[in-house]
């Protein structure tokens, strides 16, 4: 693990795309339990396996395409990360799943249900 200072915005896409795993949100505040952070969408689109907290909004969005841990459980997070270092097939599965899931994050995919309802 390498701690980095603030990364310039122009360098961030390449840095994220060069990773294998992205961390979502793990807090226990009311907000943390009710959001899907933007970094989850961006990381999935970059082909990173997503590890994040098991909350309703994230479970609904990601289904089986992420590795979930209980909110606020540092031990479970550590175990999930160790699991991915030891199970390369699971890491590959989650990376491919995140990439496929990200296809549903496009503007066209997001507005399609609305366009369908308007057409009726």
C-alpha positions in Angstrom: 0.0 0.0 0.0 1.2 3.5 -0.9 -0.1 6.6 0.7 -0.3 9.4 -1.9 -0.8 13.1 -1.4 -3.5 14.8 -3.4 -3.3 13.7 -7.0 -3.8 16.4 -9.7 -7.1 16.0 -11.5 -5.4 15.4 -14.8 -3.5 12.4 -13.4 -6.4 10.8 -11.6 -8.0 8.8 -14.4 -4.7 7.0 -15.3 -4.0 6.3 -11.7 -7.4 4.8 -11.0 -7.3 2.8 -14.2 -4.0 1.3 -13.1 -5.5 -0.2 -9.9 -7.2 -3.5 -9.4 -9.4 -2.7 -6.3 -11.3 0.4 -5.3 -12.7 1.2 -1.9 -16.2 2.6 -1.6 -17.6 4.0 1.6 -17.5 2.3 5.1 -18.9 4.9 7.6 -21.8 4.4 9.9 -23.3 7.9 9.7 -26.8 8.4 8.3 -25.4 9.8 5.1 -22.9 7.0 4.7 -25.7 4.4 5.0 -27.8 6.1 2.3 -25.5 7.0 -0.5 -23.4 5.5 -3.3 -20.3 7.7 -3.6 -19.3 8.9 -7.0 -15.9 7.1 -6.6 -17.8 3.8 -6.8 -19.2 4.7 -10.2 -15.9 5.9 -11.4 -13.9 3.0 -10.1 -16.3 0.5 -11.7 -16.1 2.3 -15.0 -12.3 2.0 -14.7 -12.5 -1.8 -14.3 -11.7 -1.9 -10.6 -13.2 -4.5 -8.3 -15.3 -2.5 -5.8 -15.2 -3.2 -2.1 -17.7 -1.2 -0.2 -20.2 -1.3 2.7 -23.2 -3.5 2.6 -26.0 -0.9 2.6 -29.3 -0.9 0.8 -28.4 1.7 -1.9 -25.1 0.0 -2.7 -26.6 -3.5 -2.7 -29.4 -2.3 -5.0 -27.0 -0.6 -7.4 -24.2 -3.2 -7.5 -26.1 -6.5 -6.7 -23.4 -9.3 -6.9 -20.9 -7.1 -8.7 -19.0 -5.9 -5.6 -17.6 -7.3 -2.4 -19.6 -6.0 0.5 -18.6 -5.6 4.2 -20.6 -4.4 7.2 -20.4 -0.7 7.6 -17.8 0.4 10.2 -16.2 -3.1 10.4 -12.5 -2.5 9.8 -11.7 -6.2 10.4 -14.2 -7.3 7.7 -12.7 -4.8 5.3 -9.2 -6.1 6.0 -10.4 -9.7 5.5 -12.0 -8.8 2.2 -8.8 -7.2 0.9 -6.8 -10.2 2.0 -9.3 -12.5 0.3 -8.9 -10.6 -3.0 -5.1 -10.9 -2.8 -5.4 -14.6 -2.3 -8.2 -15.4 -4.7 -7.1 -14.0 -8.0 -10.1 -15.6 -9.8 -12.5 -13.8 -7.5 -10.6 -10.5 -8.1 -10.9 -11.1 -11.9 -14.6 -11.9 -11.6 -15.3 -8.7 -9.6 -13.3 -6.6 -12.0 -15.2 -7.9 -15.0 -18.5 -7.6 -13.2 -17.8 -3.9 -12.3 -16.9 -3.2 -15.9 -20.2 -4.7 -17.0 -22.2 -2.9 -14.3 -20.7 0.4 -15.3 -22.4 0.1 -18.6 -25.7 0.8 -16.8 -24.2 4.2 -15.6 -24.2 5.8 -19.0 -26.5 8.7 -19.6 -28.5 6.7 -22.2 -29.0 3.8 -19.8 -30.0 6.1 -16.9 -32.7 8.0 -18.9 -34.0 4.9 -20.9 -36.8 4.1 -18.3 -38.0 7.7 -18.4 -38.0 7.8 -22.2 -39.9 4.5 -22.2 -42.6 5.9 -19.8 -42.8 9.2 -21.8 -43.3 7.2 -25.0 -46.3 5.5 -23.5 
